[in-house]
């Protein structure tokens, strides 16, 4: 993305009712895309071209875990919170997490660093800690110097949002804020949002959505954060979601990007969108979760693409690769 992802491409067609969900127009390689997804534990594929379905698997209404695809919803939440004056991306988390103010390392962490996984918190697998417990996790790197993908930074951001909402006299539940500010206005529905051990919604991995509902998020992003002519998020903060960090150019603020990167962590290595040979559109942005859950948004081609799959927990825990190739799947859909 050279200037901004958010070039509005006409008026976004409403996905609630009407022609957007009529019988799909033909995507020449639809059958091949569906077959490839199914061969890798796929359960749903949905492709929209300029707001109209051009390829769909039989059950795009069935809800599935987004896993870390949830993180990208949190990025949008942050952009809405900036518009509402609740926060700025470069403020220090210690302004809200007051117990960090005298900590020489944690006191320097910004909200941008939490969202970009560069806060210095160590990577982790498994169920995230609760919000309060996450505040006590020690750092393994100086803030801003290293990309370390894990659940802790977003659980901490959840606590930041909870405290800011409460201080402003609002419902302190971050999920209800997201629903009120973005999901309800665009007609998107979350089937479930799992909670952590403290009863608070999991920010790194809690959302459960169908392919159709997740596609509405993609269309919102494709349209530049606008709905019915009104921008629902701060414009500068929205654009910042899709700019990588120096520690990992392939990861913005909760969204993955097709950029070459020197990051060697397991999660970055699990996708081939960073490969120079992938030849993917520069403006593509991706929400991604365990089990190869994907939401691809490509404004230059008018595309929103959802792919959902069964998560093989045994393979995940043992480190076995699924064999999924983002670049191969996309090669079946993208216009040369």
Wavefront OBJ file of the C-alpha trace (Angstrom):
o trace
v 0.000 0.000 0.000
v 1.784 3.121 -1.201
v -0.521 5.927 -0.082
v -3.491 4.296 1.581
v -5.431 1.069 1.498
v -8.620 2.998 1.924
v -9.421 4.190 -1.589
v -13.173 3.895 -1.625
v -14.221 1.748 -4.554
v -17.754 2.921 -5.185
v -20.478 2.339 -2.670
v -20.198 -0.913 -0.758
v -23.118 -3.179 -1.525
v -25.053 -4.088 1.608
v -24.421 -7.681 2.591
v -27.464 -8.030 4.786
v -30.058 -8.683 2.096
v -30.635 -8.363 -1.598
v -28.511 -8.879 -4.646
v -25.166 -9.276 -2.869
v -26.208 -12.775 -1.794
v -27.899 -13.763 -5.030
v -26.679 -16.726 -7.045
v -22.939 -16.206 -7.566
v -21.449 -15.007 -10.799
v -18.885 -17.388 -12.172
v -15.257 -17.252 -11.097
v -13.475 -19.424 -13.697
v -11.265 -21.166 -11.140
v -13.872 -21.368 -8.381
v -14.007 -25.161 -8.423
v -10.226 -25.387 -8.197
v -10.114 -22.910 -5.293
v -12.808 -24.828 -3.411
v -11.091 -28.145 -4.057
v -7.719 -26.856 -2.870
v -9.234 -25.448 0.328
v -11.131 -28.659 1.027
v -7.972 -30.724 0.526
v -6.394 -28.769 3.399
v -9.231 -29.195 5.957
v -11.241 -26.320 4.515
v -14.869 -25.859 5.530
v -15.802 -22.576 3.824
v -14.701 -20.309 0.994
v -16.429 -17.100 -0.009
v -15.172 -14.706 -2.685
v -16.726 -11.292 -3.322
v -15.833 -9.198 -6.351
v -16.966 -5.579 -6.005
v -19.441 -6.681 -3.368
v -20.968 -9.590 -5.289
v -20.380 -13.279 -4.724
v -18.332 -14.909 -7.462
v -17.409 -18.113 -5.623
v -18.884 -19.831 -2.575
v -18.737 -23.163 -0.801
v -22.030 -24.797 0.232
v -22.214 -23.518 3.836
v -20.965 -19.924 4.170
v -23.459 -19.319 7.004
v -21.912 -21.807 9.448
v -19.961 -20.109 12.237
v -16.344 -21.075 12.914
v -13.573 -19.942 15.214
v -11.475 -17.149 13.734
v -8.703 -17.871 16.219
v -6.094 -15.145 15.710
v -8.201 -13.642 12.951
v -9.862 -12.022 15.960
v -6.811 -9.791 16.415
v -7.639 -7.820 13.290
v -11.026 -6.903 14.756
v -9.155 -5.433 17.717
v -7.148 -3.243 15.340
v -10.395 -1.841 13.947
v -11.622 -1.317 17.508
v -8.503 0.725 18.214
v -9.113 2.918 15.154
v -12.675 3.571 16.347
v -11.387 4.422 19.832
v -8.994 6.974 18.324
v -11.908 8.629 16.495
v -13.835 8.754 19.769
v -10.948 10.438 21.576
v -10.466 7.516 23.946
v -6.821 6.949 23.019
v -3.973 7.655 20.604
v -1.807 4.967 19.093
v 1.439 6.455 20.371
v 0.395 7.114 23.933
v 2.136 5.051 26.570
v 0.071 2.220 27.982
v 1.226 3.340 31.442
v -1.035 6.380 31.121
v -3.880 3.923 31.670
v -2.063 0.975 33.277
v -0.892 3.177 36.127
v 0.936 0.344 37.898
v 3.475 0.430 35.058
v 4.416 4.093 35.495
v 7.503 3.399 37.603
v 8.620 0.358 35.606
v 11.664 1.398 33.520
v 10.755 -0.967 30.657
v 6.979 -1.394 30.713
v 6.572 2.318 31.310
v 7.847 2.924 27.752
v 5.424 0.595 25.949
v 3.032 2.358 23.572
v -0.359 1.151 22.378
v 1.075 0.957 18.864
v 3.706 -1.488 20.147
v 1.051 -3.657 21.791
v -0.915 -3.844 18.534
v 2.191 -4.508 16.402
v 3.545 -7.256 18.703
v 6.682 -5.219 19.397
v 5.989 -4.464 23.071
v 8.705 -6.853 24.222
v 6.372 -9.483 25.673
v 7.528 -13.026 24.948
v 5.711 -15.237 22.453
v 3.432 -17.867 23.949
v 1.126 -20.670 22.862
v -2.007 -22.007 24.480
v -4.782 -20.261 26.312
v -4.029 -16.614 27.114
v -3.857 -15.319 30.667
v -6.555 -12.984 31.915
v -6.215 -9.237 31.547
v -4.823 -8.551 35.033
v -2.455 -11.519 34.960
v -1.129 -10.431 31.555
v 0.025 -7.142 33.082
v 2.550 -9.055 35.202
v 4.195 -10.957 32.333
v 7.867 -9.981 32.152
v 9.474 -8.623 28.998
v 12.015 -10.546 26.949
v 13.026 -7.653 24.671
v 13.276 -3.879 24.814
v 9.973 -2.342 23.659
v 9.971 -1.564 19.950
v 12.993 -3.680 19.027
v 11.666 -7.156 18.279
v 8.544 -8.750 16.775
v 7.257 -11.421 19.176
v 3.846 -12.793 18.261
v 1.663 -13.914 21.132
v -1.572 -13.310 23.050
v -0.259 -11.164 25.909
v -0.072 -7.756 24.148
v -3.692 -7.906 23.022
v -4.936 -9.065 26.412
v -3.187 -6.001 27.833
v -4.830 -3.849 25.162
v -8.153 -5.337 26.264
v -7.455 -4.088 29.782
v -6.503 -0.654 28.417
v -9.817 -0.494 26.553
v -11.744 -1.730 29.582
v -10.277 0.976 31.830
v -10.675 3.741 29.259
v -14.297 2.873 28.574
v -15.065 2.722 32.283
v -13.341 6.069 32.914
v -15.423 7.630 30.125
v -18.645 6.367 31.707
v -19.294 3.707 29.044
v -19.953 -0.016 29.226
v -16.431 -1.335 29.930
v -16.787 -4.480 27.792
v -14.496 -4.057 24.722
v -16.618 -6.429 22.647
v -19.790 -4.464 23.245
v -17.907 -1.327 22.247
v -16.811 -3.000 18.994
v -20.367 -4.177 18.363
v -21.814 -0.710 18.948
v -19.187 1.189 16.963
v -18.539 -1.076 13.975
v -20.301 -4.434 13.855
v -23.892 -3.269 14.268
v -23.577 -0.318 11.847
v -22.208 -2.537 9.068
v -24.640 -5.373 9.821
v -22.008 -7.880 10.953
v -22.793 -10.489 13.601
v -20.427 -12.394 15.881
v -21.907 -15.792 16.732
v -19.842 -16.039 19.910
v -16.857 -14.448 21.608
v -15.052 -16.721 24.014
v -13.859 -15.405 27.358
v -10.632 -15.948 29.258
v -10.086 -17.255 32.787
v -11.107 -13.855 34.196
v -14.412 -13.779 32.327
v -13.293 -10.969 30.013
v -13.498 -11.456 26.224
v -10.344 -12.840 24.650
v -8.813 -10.182 22.450
v -6.258 -12.439 20.668
v -8.536 -15.295 19.611
v -12.104 -15.196 20.910
v -14.397 -14.419 17.952
v -16.594 -16.957 16.163
v -18.091 -15.848 12.825
v -19.441 -17.331 9.622
v -17.761 -16.704 6.278
v -20.588 -14.346 5.302
v -20.226 -12.310 8.470
v -16.431 -12.165 8.290
v -16.753 -11.012 4.675
v -18.650 -7.955 5.942
v -15.552 -6.996 7.909
v -13.524 -7.414 4.726
v -15.888 -5.211 2.752
v -15.701 -2.558 5.465
v -11.903 -2.585 5.202
v -12.020 -2.640 1.391
v -14.174 0.466 1.516
v -11.664 2.368 3.643
v -13.460 2.081 6.979
v -16.592 3.686 5.564
v -20.207 2.593 5.665
v -22.999 4.354 3.780
v -20.771 7.348 3.152
v -19.713 7.735 6.786
v -16.259 6.854 8.094
v -16.629 4.878 11.313
v -12.979 5.027 12.405
v -10.172 7.558 12.548
v -8.711 7.808 9.045
v -5.041 8.085 10.048
v -5.367 5.298 12.614
v -7.116 3.104 10.049
v -4.290 3.581 7.549
v -1.751 2.845 10.286
v -3.220 -0.651 10.683
v -1.697 -1.563 7.332
v 1.832 -0.249 7.822
v 4.439 -2.744 9.013
v 6.991 -2.098 11.736
v 10.761 -2.019 11.312
v 10.870 -5.218 13.378
v 8.489 -6.958 10.965
v 7.389 -5.140 7.787
v 4.937 -7.999 7.126
v 2.806 -7.188 10.174
v 1.009 -3.908 10.748
v -1.287 -3.261 13.680
v -3.013 -6.676 13.893
v -3.050 -7.161 10.077
v -0.613 -9.174 7.934
v 0.933 -7.655 4.806
v 2.656 -9.111 1.701
v 6.073 -7.689 2.532
v 9.537 -9.203 2.614
v 10.685 -9.572 6.200
v 13.669 -10.732 8.187
v 11.425 -11.900 11.047
v 12.063 -15.575 11.701
v 9.365 -16.415 14.233
v 7.214 -19.491 13.687
v 4.022 -17.551 12.954
v 5.552 -15.334 10.264
v 7.178 -18.399 8.737
v 3.816 -20.165 8.539
v 2.638 -18.057 5.578
v 4.179 -17.586 2.157
v 2.638 -14.156 1.505
v 6.000 -12.680 2.529
v 7.858 -14.549 -0.207
v 9.170 -12.237 -2.970
v 8.157 -14.870 -5.513
v 4.521 -14.808 -4.431
v 3.901 -11.724 -6.623
v 0.856 -10.649 -4.623
v -0.918 -7.266 -4.865
v 0.856 -4.660 -2.749
v -2.393 -3.381 -1.280
v -3.529 -6.781 0.001
v -4.067 -7.059 3.750
v -4.801 -10.270 5.626
v -6.451 -11.295 8.869
v -5.101 -14.730 9.760
v -5.712 -17.361 12.410
v -4.538 -20.804 13.445
v -5.681 -23.597 11.176
v -5.224 -21.298 8.171
v -8.277 -19.144 8.789
v -7.990 -16.238 6.366
v -9.638 -12.977 5.398
v -7.892 -11.439 2.376
v -8.806 -7.910 1.297
v -7.490 -6.608 -2.043
v -8.977 -3.200 -2.922
v -7.138 -2.889 -6.263
v -9.014 -5.952 -7.529
v -12.266 -5.291 -5.663
v -11.830 -8.556 -3.775
v -12.804 -9.795 -0.342
v -11.923 -13.464 0.183
v -12.755 -15.615 3.203
v -11.318 -19.048 3.840
v -12.150 -21.078 6.969
v -10.929 -24.510 8.043
v -10.951 -27.119 10.779
v -8.127 -26.637 13.249
v -5.964 -29.728 13.707
v -4.906 -29.229 17.317
v -2.575 -32.224 17.357
v -0.725 -30.918 14.313
v -0.541 -27.436 15.828
v 0.867 -28.642 19.137
v 3.400 -30.927 17.462
v 4.550 -28.238 15.059
v 3.485 -30.130 11.922
v 2.807 -27.818 8.993
v -0.553 -27.955 7.278
v 0.840 -27.568 3.780
v -1.469 -24.615 3.131
v -0.145 -22.097 0.621
v -1.717 -18.660 0.605
v -0.013 -17.776 -2.655
v -1.261 -20.927 -4.430
v -4.829 -20.422 -3.209
v -4.779 -16.784 -4.285
v -3.276 -17.644 -7.680
v -6.539 -19.484 -8.429
v -8.562 -16.330 -7.775
v -6.502 -13.276 -8.698
v -6.702 -11.646 -12.092
v -3.305 -11.744 -13.859
l 1 2 3 4 5 6 7 8 9 10 11 12 13 14 15 16 17 18 19 20 21 22 23 24 25 26 27 28 29 30 31 32 33 34 35 36 37 38 39 40 41 42 43 44 45 46 47 48 49 50 51 52 53 54 55 56 57 58 59 60 61 62 63 64 65 66 67 68 69 70 71 72 73 74 75 76 77 78 79 80 81 82 83 84 85 86 87 88 89 90 91 92 93 94 95 96 97 98 99 100 101 102 103 104 105 106 107 108 109 110 111 112 113 114 115 116 117 118 119 120 121 122 123 124 125 126 127 128 129 130 131 132 133 134 135 136 137 138 139 140 141 142 143 144 145 146 147 148 149 150 151 152 153 154 155 156 157 158 159 160 161 162 163 164 165 166 167 168 169 170 171 172 173 174 175 176 177 178 179 180 181 182 183 184 185 186 187 188 189 190 191 192 193 194 195 196 197 198 199 200 201 202 203 204 205 206 207 208 209 210 211 212 213 214 215 216 217 218 219 220 221 222 223 224 225 226 227 228 229 230 231 232 233 234 235 236 237 238 239 240 241 242 243 244 245 246 247 248 249 250 251 252 253 254 255 256 257 258 259 260 261 262 263 264 265 266 267 268 269 270 271 272 273 274 275 276 277 278 279 280 281 282 283 284 285 286 287 288 289 290 291 292 293 294 295 296 297 298 299 300 301 302 303 304 305 306 307 308 309 310 311 312 313 314 315 316 317 318 319 320 321 322 323 324 325 326 327 328 329 330 331 332 333 334 335 336
